[in-house]
Amino acid sequence: MTNSNKHNRYTPLLMALCIVIGILIGSFFTNHFSGNRLNIINSGSNRLNNLLHIIDDQYVDEVNIDSLVDKSIPQILANLDPHSVYINAKDAKQAEDDLKGSFSGVGIEFVIREDTIHVQNVIHNGPAERAGILAGDKIVTVDGKKFVGKMVTNDEAQRRLKGPKDTKVQIGVVRYGTKEVKNFTVTRGEIPQKSISATYMINEATGYIRIKNFSETTYPELLISLAKLSQEGFSNLIIDLRDNTGGYLTSATQIANEFLPKNKLIVYTQGRHSRRQDYKSNGNGSYQNIPLVVLINEASASAAEIFAGAMQDNDRATIIGRRSFGKGLVQQQLAFNDGSLIRLTIARYYTPSGRCIQKPYTLGEGTNYEQDLLTRYQHGEFFSKDSIKHTGPAYHTSIGRIVYGGGGITPDIFVPEDTTEVTSYLKQASMSGLILQYAFTYTDNNRLKLNNFKEMSEMADYLKKQNTVQQFVIYADKRGLQRRNLMIKKSHALLERYINSRIIYNMLDEEAWNEYLNQNDPVVKTALQVFSNHAAFPKLPATNSQNHSKKVIKKRKK
């Protein structure tokens, strides 16, 4: 057969094939440009990505896809559990700084009042202090530009004042008693964010440490605090975890290790794709035998509950306060290229006895979960231990004490919230922000006099004589909070306590503030009574002890 005949023979076949390919190509482009791409979306594994492409290509109006993603991802994660979250690029840096233990900035603590930044405190030996800025200064310009008025927000202030280390920012301030603007050039530096806010001796024998959160630096901070207390001769220790919302698991286990003998289980994690991982003590802790009390409340969560649970289940410390929050989910942090990130739940925490401290939740229904603390309050749990509802089974500590899972750590000693002096006037004064505003105004107007007091006790004695409650009542009345004489009389002690504590905070520091408030704190008083009774190391109740002994005898007979 000749080549010409062969060519003629295959010509119809080639033409048919070309027609089929043409039809397929035509169908593809017709679907692509007509908007009919649902077949691609439904058959593909990346439907969300395809959907975003369709919206970007064909939606009637211009759409900010990044903004759409920022709004959509949280909705997806919300259908998983209450703690799987998305953090956009703007907020991710702040979230990282909170746990890192430091940030780059000028080193001031400020409040915004009347559309103006007021410097509340200056970090000791920080960039602002070295440049000459003082507490009480009002910031009116940043880098030569006016910065007062409606533009002054917390986010905008942080954006202008924070920045890379060793960069400079010019800050113009108006100092108390003057009208001229003083300009200071501040070189930004690394500003430590301490997670331990107070370390001091409550009495001759008892040391006190308050841990606000568990960051990268918490463990070394704790070692410094313990060394300080050792120099002052402490023989008992209170670790205050109230309002501690958690942080890094590693920090919690490192701290727990300091107080436990060798080979004690601290916590373990386990999930569907995460094999069980045990965290045990190595026996190198320097404070394994010191009497210890741990304070918790309804806002103590996550890593704080890990530490409290480890101390309770190993019968190492007495836990005092109110039932903790109940967050027992482990998050893994995953970053996107744009700087945003997600924290995805991959496992659960379990205390040494085997209980999960995560409180119940329903997938995709976050409202009830978010209102859980309010529900507890309304149910009376803050005022009576008998009102606590345990949803999980009973477990046993190392010596056989009964503890419960399924919703936080229930303290060994319950201390109710005291509301005997609380009135609607006090609530309004607090919730409206008037107490904070007055305390700052008083501080600003009396800063020269208050500078004479370097110790908390001296300043507290001075303020006690200044009748700050009466001054506040006049101040608040002019700003819409009507005077209620009977209520003011009933709440006088609490009003004085809150007002004076904030003035002390403004003038001294957070440690002095804690020390002042702890003087009349019923939870702290209960802890001191435990030490006085030599009862910090938990013991089995008499009836349980007898039953436990009988079980041991029966086992031996067998």
Secondary structure, DSSP 8 states (H G I E B T S, - for coil): --HHHHHHHHHHHHHHHHHHHHHHHHHHHHHHHHT--HHHHHH-S-HHHHHHHHHHHH-SS---HHHHHHHHHHHHHHTT-TT-EEE-HHHHHHHHHHHHTEEEE--EEEEEETTEEEEEEE-TTSHHHHHT--TT-EEEEETTEE--STT--HHHHHHHH--STT-EEEEEEE-TT--SEEEEEEE-EEEE--SEEEEEESSSSEEEEEE--B-TTHHHHHHHHHHHHHHTT--EEEEE-TT---B-HHHHHHHHHTTS-TT-EEEEEE-SSS--EEEE--S--S-SSS-EEEEE-TT--THHHHHHHHHHHTT-SEEEES------EEEEEEE-TTS-EEEEEEEEEE-TTS-B-----BTTBHHHHHTHHHHHHHHTTTT-GGG----S-EEE-TT--EEE-SSS---SEE-----TT--HHHHHHHHTTHHHHHHHHHHHHTHHHHTT--SHHHHHHHHHTTTHHHHHHHHHHTTT----HHHHHHTHHHHHHHHHHHHHHHHS-HHHHHHHHHTT-HHHHHHHHHHHTT--S----HHHHHHHHHHHHHHHH-
